[in-house]
Amino acid sequence: MQRQATPEQVKTVRDDIQRIGFRPFINPGVERKVIAVLGELDAKKAALLEHFYSFPGVERVDLISHLWKLASREYHPSDSVFDIAGIKIGGEAIAVIAGPCSVESEAQIIEVAEKVKAEGAQFLRGGAFKPRTSPYAFQGLGEDGLKFLAKAGEVTGLP
């Protein structure tokens, strides 16, 4: 949408997106609103999207075909920065998240947590649930694995 687009103009576009059969997702943005159009696109609907150029307040219409539309730079050009336990993820700094594929025991995950922290990782990860195609294969420790991860986080201070 244009920088000076009014709330009424945004509502008109949003309502028309729904009328066509799509789901609008509005990102308020810092400088302007961006409206993502979510849904399955066929030739008829693609042609309908072109008519949004005639709507007051619309700056441009871009077709983003990525499966990750809402995370794409076309939709959200600025960096996404999240704060988890006082640590920033995104932007200039690199956040290192490390740990084993599978949590196997409390002792194992604490030992791994101490090592990944010593190597500079800011976060601990580990698989507690391991869905498999065979019901006879290791399925992970489940809730016990989550408890062991929490304990390792307490011991090392890693979220």
Backbone as CSV, one residue per row, in Angstrom:
resi,resn,N_x,N_y,N_z,CA_x,CA_y,CA_z,C_x,C_y,C_z
1,MET,0.850,-1.168,0.000,0.000,0.000,0.000,0.901,1.238,0.000
2,GLN,0.342,2.339,-0.488,1.087,3.590,-0.475,1.267,4.046,0.968
3,ARG,2.308,4.815,1.186,2.618,5.293,2.533,1.428,6.034,3.151
4,GLN,0.725,6.813,2.342,-0.380,7.626,2.855,-1.736,6.922,2.742
5,ALA,-1.753,5.625,2.472,-3.030,4.897,2.342,-3.827,5.007,3.640
6,THR,-5.115,5.266,3.489,-5.986,5.429,4.655,-6.456,4.062,5.158
7,PRO,-6.903,4.009,6.406,-7.463,2.753,6.927,-8.633,2.246,6.076
8,GLU,-9.424,3.152,5.524,-10.552,2.752,4.677,-10.064,2.091,3.389
9,GLN,-8.985,2.639,2.801,-8.430,2.044,1.584,-7.873,0.645,1.862
10,VAL,-7.208,0.490,2.987,-6.683,-0.824,3.377,-7.833,-1.804,3.568
11,LYS,-8.906,-1.358,4.225,-10.070,-2.219,4.460,-10.722,-2.630,3.140
12,THR,-10.815,-1.702,2.197,-11.408,-2.017,0.892,-10.614,-3.112,0.188
13,VAL,-9.294,-2.992,0.200,-8.445,-4.009,-0.432,-8.591,-5.338,0.306
14,ARG,-8.533,-5.292,1.634,-8.668,-6.518,2.432,-9.983,-7.229,2.145
15,ASP,-11.068,-6.474,2.136,-12.389,-7.064,1.891,-12.480,-7.682,0.500
16,ASP,-11.870,-7.026,-0.497,-11.932,-7.560,-1.856,-11.082,-8.824,-1.996
17,ILE,-9.972,-8.876,-1.295,-9.142,-10.090,-1.289,-9.970,-11.265,-0.772
18,GLN,-10.726,-11.025,0.298,-11.576,-12.081,0.857,-12.694,-12.457,-0.113
19,ARG,-13.250,-11.468,-0.793,-14.336,-11.729,-1.743,-13.874,-12.670,-2.852
20,ILE,-12.644,-12.506,-3.303,-12.102,-13.342,-4.371,-11.859,-14.774,-3.890
21,GLY,-11.689,-14.941,-2.590,-11.457,-16.282,-2.054,-10.070,-16.500,-1.476
22,PHE,-9.357,-15.395,-1.258,-8.043,-15.479,-0.643,-8.137,-15.044,0.814
23,ARG,-7.030,-15.230,1.519,-6.944,-14.782,2.907,-5.915,-13.652,2.968
24,PRO,-6.329,-12.451,3.401,-5.366,-11.354,3.516,-4.590,-11.443,4.830
25,PHE,-3.340,-11.048,4.787,-2.515,-10.968,5.985,-1.865,-9.597,5.952
26,ILE,-2.216,-8.747,6.906,-1.754,-7.358,6.897,-0.564,-7.198,7.831
27,ASN,0.542,-6.696,7.269,1.732,-6.382,8.042,1.784,-4.863,8.141
28,PRO,1.615,-4.311,9.346,1.556,-2.855,9.468,2.838,-2.150,9.045
29,GLY,3.992,-2.767,9.201,5.245,-2.175,8.747,5.570,-0.862,9.426
30,VAL,6.769,-0.386,9.207,7.208,0.882,9.780,6.831,2.030,8.856
31,GLU,7.067,1.873,7.555,6.809,2.944,6.597,5.482,2.801,5.868
32,ARG,5.033,1.567,5.666,3.777,1.352,4.930,3.223,-0.013,5.270
33,LYS,1.951,-0.187,4.983,1.306,-1.479,5.182,1.548,-2.358,3.959
34,VAL,1.788,-3.627,4.215,1.904,-4.618,3.147,0.800,-5.630,3.378
35,ILE,0.063,-5.931,2.332,-1.003,-6.923,2.443,-0.586,-8.144,1.631
36,ALA,-0.360,-9.242,2.326,-0.045,-10.502,1.648,-1.357,-11.194,1.327
37,VAL,-1.407,-11.788,0.157,-2.595,-12.517,-0.286,-2.245,-13.998,-0.238
38,LEU,-2.890,-14.725,0.666,-2.574,-16.130,0.876,-3.661,-17.017,0.298
39,GLY,-3.260,-18.080,-0.376,-4.220,-19.025,-0.927,-3.702,-19.645,-2.207
40,GLU,-4.431,-20.639,-2.690,-4.066,-21.317,-3.936,-4.368,-20.404,-5.124
41,LEU,-3.401,-20.257,-5.997,-3.533,-19.340,-7.125,-3.759,-20.128,-8.413
42,ASP,-4.883,-19.845,-9.070,-5.101,-20.409,-10.404,-5.116,-19.247,-11.397
43,ALA,-5.236,-19.533,-12.678,-5.158,-18.490,-13.710,-6.240,-17.431,-13.528
44,LYS,-7.450,-17.858,-13.174,-8.555,-16.914,-13.008,-8.280,-15.965,-11.843
45,LYS,-7.835,-16.522,-10.728,-7.552,-15.677,-9.565,-6.350,-14.776,-9.814
46,ALA,-5.355,-15.265,-10.547,-4.185,-14.448,-10.866,-4.600,-13.222,-11.669
47,ALA,-5.520,-13.405,-12.606,-6.017,-12.279,-13.405,-6.773,-11.290,-12.523
48,LEU,-7.507,-11.800,-11.546,-8.255,-10.916,-10.650,-7.327,-10.038,-9.812
49,LEU,-6.147,-10.561,-9.478,-5.219,-9.773,-8.670,-4.794,-8.492,-9.381
50,GLU,-4.748,-8.518,-10.705,-4.335,-7.345,-11.478,-5.242,-6.145,-11.226
51,HIS,-6.509,-6.404,-10.908,-7.424,-5.271,-10.741,-7.108,-4.444,-9.499
52,PHE,-6.257,-4.944,-8.611,-5.910,-4.169,-7.417,-5.091,-2.928,-7.757
53,TYR,-4.451,-2.905,-8.924,-3.723,-1.707,-9.347,-4.649,-0.495,-9.434
54,SER,-5.919,-0.727,-9.690,-6.855,0.391,-9.843,-7.401,0.895,-8.508
55,PHE,-7.093,0.223,-7.420,-7.626,0.628,-6.119,-6.843,1.819,-5.569
56,PRO,-7.539,2.817,-5.031,-6.838,3.930,-4.385,-5.999,3.416,-3.213
57,GLY,-4.785,3.936,-3.103,-3.911,3.562,-1.998,-2.974,2.409,-2.306
58,VAL,-3.208,1.692,-3.412,-2.344,0.560,-3.764,-1.113,1.085,-4.495
59,GLU,0.059,0.747,-3.994,1.306,1.180,-4.630,1.756,0.184,-5.692
60,ARG,1.727,-1.097,-5.355,2.113,-2.105,-6.345,1.555,-3.462,-5.942
61,VAL,1.534,-4.355,-6.926,1.068,-5.723,-6.719,2.193,-6.639,-7.181
62,ASP,2.725,-7.432,-6.265,3.804,-8.363,-6.591,3.316,-9.782,-6.368
63,LEU,3.613,-10.653,-7.296,3.288,-12.062,-7.141,4.499,-12.754,-6.521
64,ILE,4.312,-13.271,-5.326,5.374,-13.993,-4.625,4.963,-15.455,-4.599
65,SER,5.730,-16.285,-5.270,5.325,-17.682,-5.389,6.027,-18.604,-4.400
66,HIS,6.859,-18.056,-3.529,7.528,-18.893,-2.532,6.501,-19.528,-1.599
67,LEU,6.823,-20.705,-1.114,5.977,-21.323,-0.096,6.089,-20.557,1.220
68,TRP,7.170,-19.826,1.378,7.420,-19.090,2.612,7.123,-17.604,2.422
69,LYS,5.993,-17.300,1.820,5.638,-15.919,1.477,5.852,-14.942,2.630
70,LEU,5.320,-15.269,3.805,5.348,-14.316,4.910,6.751,-14.095,5.459
71,ALA,7.683,-14.997,5.164,9.053,-14.839,5.635,9.973,-14.303,4.542
72,SER,9.465,-14.126,3.335,10.314,-13.720,2.212,10.684,-12.242,2.292
73,ARG,11.803,-11.900,1.686,12.239,-10.504,1.628,11.294,-9.664,0.772
74,GLU,10.625,-10.285,-0.193,9.669,-9.529,-1.005,8.520,-9.016,-0.142
75,TYR,8.089,-9.817,0.816,6.976,-9.420,1.683,7.456,-8.568,2.846
76,HIS,8.569,-8.933,3.428,9.066,-8.269,4.632,10.547,-7.960,4.427
77,PRO,10.865,-6.824,3.755,12.251,-6.553,3.376,13.205,-6.277,4.539
78,SER,12.693,-5.811,5.667,13.589,-5.516,6.786,13.887,-6.788,7.577
79,ASP,14.994,-6.763,8.322,15.375,-7.913,9.134,14.321,-8.199,10.197
80,SER,14.082,-9.464,10.445,13.240,-9.880,11.565,14.172,-10.147,12.735
81,VAL,13.927,-9.495,13.860,14.763,-9.668,15.043,13.857,-10.073,16.197
82,PHE,14.226,-11.175,16.844,13.458,-11.692,17.965,14.345,-11.734,19.195
83,ASP,13.747,-11.519,20.347,14.467,-11.587,21.607,13.995,-12.830,22.350
84,ILE,14.934,-13.712,22.647,14.625,-14.901,23.437,15.594,-14.922,24.607
85,ALA,15.049,-14.825,25.807,15.859,-14.844,27.029,16.958,-13.779,26.991
86,GLY,16.632,-12.608,26.430,17.582,-11.509,26.382,18.617,-11.602,25.273
87,ILE,18.490,-12.596,24.407,19.430,-12.780,23.302,18.699,-12.501,21.994
88,LYS,19.309,-11.676,21.146,18.695,-11.318,19.864,18.985,-12.385,18.806
89,ILE,17.938,-12.748,18.078,18.081,-13.626,16.920,17.644,-12.808,15.720
90,GLY,18.514,-12.719,14.715,18.222,-11.920,13.536,19.075,-10.673,13.530
91,GLY,19.023,-9.954,12.443,19.820,-8.745,12.327,21.272,-9.063,12.028
92,GLU,22.172,-8.256,12.551,23.598,-8.370,12.238,24.283,-9.544,12.931
93,ALA,23.955,-9.788,14.193,24.642,-10.836,14.962,24.142,-12.223,14.573
94,ILE,25.024,-13.186,14.654,24.655,-14.571,14.379,24.371,-15.262,15.704
95,ALA,23.218,-15.880,15.809,22.877,-16.655,16.999,23.208,-18.114,16.714
96,VAL,23.964,-18.725,17.606,24.344,-20.126,17.428,23.484,-20.986,18.342
97,ILE,22.803,-21.944,17.724,21.951,-22.892,18.432,22.549,-24.266,18.170
98,ALA,22.911,-24.987,19.235,23.589,-26.262,19.038,23.104,-27.294,20.040
99,GLY,23.290,-28.545,19.667,22.920,-29.649,20.542,22.753,-30.915,19.738
100,PRO,22.436,-31.992,20.410,22.346,-33.286,19.735,21.042,-33.472,18.974
101,CYS,21.090,-34.350,18.003,19.876,-34.712,17.275,18.855,-35.287,18.247
102,SER,19.333,-36.088,19.170,18.429,-36.764,20.093,18.944,-36.658,21.520
103,VAL,18.051,-36.309,22.434,18.379,-36.341,23.856,18.295,-37.803,24.285
104,GLU,19.416,-38.323,24.801,19.463,-39.742,25.157,19.436,-39.983,26.655
105,SER,19.932,-39.003,27.434,19.916,-39.128,28.896,20.166,-37.755,29.495
106,GLU,19.904,-37.625,30.790,20.163,-36.353,31.464,21.657,-36.045,31.443
107,ALA,22.483,-37.032,31.744,23.935,-36.818,31.766,24.444,-36.406,30.384
108,GLN,23.938,-37.054,29.346,24.383,-36.743,27.981,24.059,-35.304,27.611
109,ILE,22.837,-34.853,27.876,22.446,-33.512,27.434,23.149,-32.435,28.265
110,ILE,23.409,-32.706,29.536,24.153,-31.731,30.350,25.590,-31.626,29.842
111,GLU,26.207,-32.755,29.538,27.573,-32.746,29.002,27.635,-31.993,27.671
112,VAL,26.687,-32.259,26.800,26.638,-31.565,25.510,26.402,-30.071,25.721
113,ALA,25.497,-29.721,26.628,25.193,-28.310,26.895,26.440,-27.567,27.368
114,GLU,27.200,-28.185,28.245,28.426,-27.549,28.730,29.421,-27.339,27.588
115,LYS,29.507,-28.313,26.698,30.444,-28.201,25.573,29.995,-27.147,24.561
116,VAL,28.708,-27.124,24.221,28.266,-26.131,23.235,28.361,-24.721,23.806
117,LYS,28.136,-24.585,25.117,28.294,-23.261,25.733,29.764,-22.838,25.690
118,ALA,30.663,-23.767,26.001,32.097,-23.464,25.977,32.565,-23.065,24.578
119,GLU,31.899,-23.570,23.553,32.261,-23.245,22.168,31.573,-21.975,21.663
120,GLY,30.737,-21.354,22.505,30.150,-20.070,22.143,28.691,-20.078,21.724
121,ALA,28.046,-21.217,21.768,26.617,-21.252,21.407,25.809,-20.494,22.453
122,GLN,24.757,-19.818,21.998,23.886,-19.081,22.913,22.631,-19.862,23.290
123,PHE,22.328,-20.902,22.527,21.108,-21.677,22.758,21.414,-23.164,22.689
124,LEU,20.644,-23.934,23.444,20.736,-25.394,23.414,19.513,-25.949,22.712
125,ARG,19.726,-26.961,21.883,18.619,-27.663,21.246,18.881,-29.156,21.355
126,GLY,17.815,-29.913,21.291,17.941,-31.368,21.300,16.590,-31.978,20.999
127,GLY,16.590,-33.097,20.325,15.340,-33.758,19.957,14.827,-34.642,21.080
128,ALA,13.658,-34.314,21.595,13.027,-35.133,22.636,12.018,-36.102,22.030
129,PHE,11.426,-35.716,20.927,10.449,-36.557,20.228,11.028,-36.879,18.856
130,LYS,11.110,-38.135,18.518,11.731,-38.568,17.270,10.754,-39.456,16.500
131,PRO,9.779,-38.865,15.828,8.810,-39.683,15.093,9.491,-40.499,13.994
132,ARG,9.142,-41.734,13.922,9.725,-42.651,12.941,8.613,-43.395,12.213
133,THR,8.939,-43.930,11.065,7.942,-44.722,10.335,7.730,-46.078,10.990
134,SER,8.755,-46.609,11.626,8.613,-47.904,12.301,8.278,-47.685,13.773
135,PRO,7.239,-48.328,14.270,6.913,-48.191,15.695,7.949,-48.866,16.591
136,TYR,8.856,-49.643,16.004,9.868,-50.355,16.784,11.169,-49.571,16.898
137,ALA,11.301,-48.504,16.137,12.504,-47.670,16.185,12.424,-46.723,17.383
138,PHE,13.582,-46.197,17.789,13.644,-45.263,18.913,12.781,-44.042,18.615
139,GLN,11.871,-43.731,19.505,10.928,-42.624,19.315,11.318,-41.374,20.110
140,GLY,12.469,-41.409,20.762,12.872,-40.293,21.603,12.398,-40.515,23.026
141,LEU,12.883,-39.674,23.927,12.516,-39.812,25.340,11.229,-39.082,25.688
142,GLY,10.714,-38.294,24.757,9.452,-37.603,24.989,9.551,-36.590,26.116
143,GLU,8.589,-36.641,27.034,8.543,-35.658,28.125,9.779,-35.725,29.007
144,ASP,10.326,-36.916,29.211,11.569,-37.012,29.983,12.686,-36.247,29.279
145,GLY,12.737,-36.335,27.958,13.732,-35.586,27.199,13.582,-34.084,27.396
146,LEU,12.332,-33.609,27.443,12.092,-32.179,27.692,12.567,-31.784,29.085
147,LYS,12.322,-32.647,30.063,12.788,-32.374,31.435,14.311,-32.324,31.482
148,PHE,14.964,-33.242,30.766,16.429,-33.251,30.736,16.970,-31.993,30.056
149,LEU,16.316,-31.540,28.994,16.714,-30.288,28.334,16.579,-29.106,29.287
150,ALA,15.473,-29.055,30.023,15.260,-27.967,30.985,16.346,-27.988,32.057
151,LYS,16.676,-29.165,32.552,17.722,-29.299,33.572,19.066,-28.826,33.022
152,ALA,19.401,-29.221,31.799,20.660,-28.793,31.179,20.687,-27.274,31.019
153,GLY,19.541,-26.690,30.695,19.456,-25.236,30.591,19.684,-24.557,31.930
154,GLU,19.126,-25.143,32.992,19.333,-24.589,34.342,20.808,-24.667,34.738
155,VAL,21.436,-25.801,34.466,22.831,-26.016,34.848,23.766,-25.060,34.106
156,THR,23.502,-24.835,32.822,24.426,-24.042,31.991,23.988,-22.599,31.751
157,GLY,22.725,-22.304,32.009,22.215,-20.968,31.708,21.836,-20.781,30.251
158,LEU,21.843,-21.863,29.476,21.458,-21.772,28.061,19.952,-21.921,27.911
159,PRO,19.324,-21.001,27.195,17.896,-21.214,26.923,17.720,-22.320,25.892
